[in-house]
Amino acid sequence: MYEVEIKRLDDQGRGIAFIDNKITFIKNALPEERVVCKITKRTKKYNVGEVIEYKTKSKKRIEAKCPYFSICGGCTLEHLDYLDTIEFKKEKLKHILEKEQIKYPKIQVVENENNYFYRNKLSLKVIKGAIGFYEENSHTLIPIEKCLLARPVLNDAINVLKTFKVTNGEAILRSNTNDEVLIAINTKDSLVVKDENFANVKIVGIVLNDKCIYGQPYLYERIHHLLFKISYDAFFQVNPFIASHLFEEVEKNIVSTNTVLDLYSGVGVLGIVASKKAKKVISIEIIKNAVLDSLENSKLNKCSNIYPVLGDAKTVLPKIKEDFDTILIDPPRKGLDKNSLQLLLQSKAQKILYISCDPFTLARDLKELQSVYKIKKVTLFDMFSYTYHLESMVVLELR
Ligand SMILES: C[S@@+](CC[C@H](N)C(=O)[O-])C[C@H]1O[C@@H](n2cnc3c(N)ncnc32)[C@H](O)[C@@H]1O
């Protein structure tokens, strides 16, 4: 056992202390707290510890609302007041950008008005009939009754899922702002699906191992005056409230332009937002259903100037011989691949909007991009409240 003082938080919101000069990460411990901890993992470079007793508590500590706090690894910042979580995320982003020597103006923040019950997607595990999340960094299931980050209808849908009698597998529950629910399940079990068990939950579709077995394999969502079809396996932003602010910010930052590239386009949302100000939008996306959705979404939103391409950005982008004025990049966590980054550096596009859910890969890519582009604006969107994750958008202009 060790008694230590927590010096600061790490990027995952864990307390940092030093034991025999070695950095030690301790979850559910806040700066200025003195805790007695035990070491649960030792490596050459760091330790991981667990609090046994709080000797002094931080004035900033509040009671976490979730019964699974500090176990499931989802809402790791729930022991802080909401505004303190925003401060943490701002400092985290600053720290990561500064480590890569990125030159940027003051960070703007878009807070989440609905900072609980905001998620429109729940990814659940089912083991031996129990439904829940994996415990942090393990494959031990924490059975859950409800998740405080998920829209209430998704918590109701967990009860519907229970009636399907899945023994082992995975389930993804998605909803829209109309409270319609789409359930996708991967399992070797056969399901018991009876609509009298849906209670008051509007289940619009059930997909079993990529085959639709009830209703439809997609949802519609209306955000920012636009309508989107979203297939069960296509990406969509998990927080509709913050997504509408993100789309607004994208729209604001696109001035009248000729050709827009929407790289990593999903169901085409950002291209559609940009299309009104562009002569032509070319979008690239790797998931087939997302590209098919994007074709329908262009029609639904009366955009006739969007040309989606299905494929891997790395191989598709070099084949497109167009000059782009504006480039929208919204990659998965791993950020830009090296080929695409080189092509973007040579593109001479006047403006790039880089939207990212991983500040580390964002900073890595900005380090290269800032040799040709100047960073004009950085906005942090609190898309994932009470978790240590953050969404950001960086506006870059050709030097
Ligand atoms: C963060 S999402 C952004 C989607 C969209 N821009 C939006 O706002 O809804 C990233 C998208 O990139 C797609 N993707 C992942 N790897 C890709 C690749 N190598 N090439 C093209 N698209 C890819 C994913 O399927 C996903 O739709």
The ligand as an ORCA input file, in Angstrom:
! r2SCAN-3c Opt
* xyz 0 1
  C     -15.910      9.496    -38.248
  S     -16.842      8.758    -39.527
  C     -17.377     10.200    -40.416
  C     -18.559     10.025    -41.317
  C     -19.251     11.285    -41.800
  N     -18.331     12.291    -42.221
  C     -20.217     11.831    -40.781
  O     -20.036     12.947    -40.273
  O     -21.199     11.139    -40.478
  C     -15.567      8.051    -40.510
  C     -16.048      7.346    -41.748
  O     -14.903      6.870    -42.463
  C     -15.192      5.622    -43.021
  N     -13.882      4.980    -43.296
  C     -13.092      4.313    -42.431
  N     -11.948      3.928    -43.033
  C     -12.021      4.373    -44.311
  C     -11.143      4.298    -45.414
  N      -9.967      3.697    -45.322
  N     -11.519      4.869    -46.580
  C     -12.722      5.494    -46.694
  N     -13.608      5.592    -45.656
  C     -13.262      5.052    -44.494
  C     -16.055      4.941    -41.965
  O     -16.821      3.894    -42.514
  C     -16.914      6.120    -41.486
  O     -18.094      6.220    -42.235
*
